Amino acid sequence: MNLPETAKLQEIYGETEVSGARFKDLADHFEKIYKQDKAEYFTSAGRTEIIGNHTDHNGGKVIAGSINLDTIGAAYPNDTQVIHITSEGYRDEIIVDLTKLSKNNYKKGRMKFLWIKK
């Protein structure tokens, strides 16, 4: 089983014991569900928005701050056109069949912007 390098964990988290155990648990879970002992690992830093949630995506202002929580994940190609997603705390598996994706599945329309003259 491959796991993130200790030096990388030290660089990202400033320690290796707790973070290493988290990734080991993730790897064990991944192997149990997908019968795969190889994976690529990912982390996404946490952030909180005090005001302006989602307005930053449209050029607005937000007050945000990073927090000492993150989300970790594992992925590996399965040589199919089907993506399987499981999440701790979510009981159902999400299955995405890439051969069945279509633009017809999305609502037609576009983003409209309101411009206020000053």
C-alpha positions, -999 to +999 in steps of 0.1 A: +000+000+000+014+034-010+009+063+014+019+100+013+056+105+021+064+114+057+083+145+045+052+157+026+030+152+057+056+171+078+056+199+053+018+202+050+007+194+086+038+202+107+036+167+121+034+131+109+017+110+135-019+122+134-019+130+097-002+097+089-029+078+108-056+097+089-042+088+055-036+052+067-073+049+077-082+064+043-060+039+025-074+010+044-110+021+037-101+026+000-086-008-003-116-025+015-142-009-008-124-008-041-100-038-037-071-015-048-039-011-028-027+018-048-041+054-047-032+090-052-040+111-022-053+147-020-060+173+006-080+204+004-075+231+031-105+243+050-118+278+049-147+296+064-165+326+050-178+351+076-197+372+050-201+371+012-206+334+007-202+326-030-200+362-041-163+359-047-170+336-076-188+365-093-162+392-085-177+402-051-160+408-018-158+383+010-143+381+045-128+346+047-102+328+068-084+295+067-091+270+095-071+241+108-093+215+092-090+199+058-107+173+036-086+143+024-094+120-005-080+091-024-084+082-061-071+057-086-080+049-122-103+018-126-099+015-164-137+020-169-159+050-178-175+048-144-166+069-114-174+056-079-175+080-050-178+072-013-176+095+016-172+090+053-205+103+068-225+097+037-241+062+035-247+059-002-221+054-030-223+079-058-219+064-093-212+086-123-213+068-157-193+091-180-209+075-211-243+088-200-234+124-194-251+148-217-257+186-220-294+177-221-292+169-184-286+205-175-311+233-173-309+257-202-302+293-195-273+315-185-261+336-157-275+371-158-257+399-141-273+430-126-252+461-131-260+490-108-250+524-121-235+547-095 
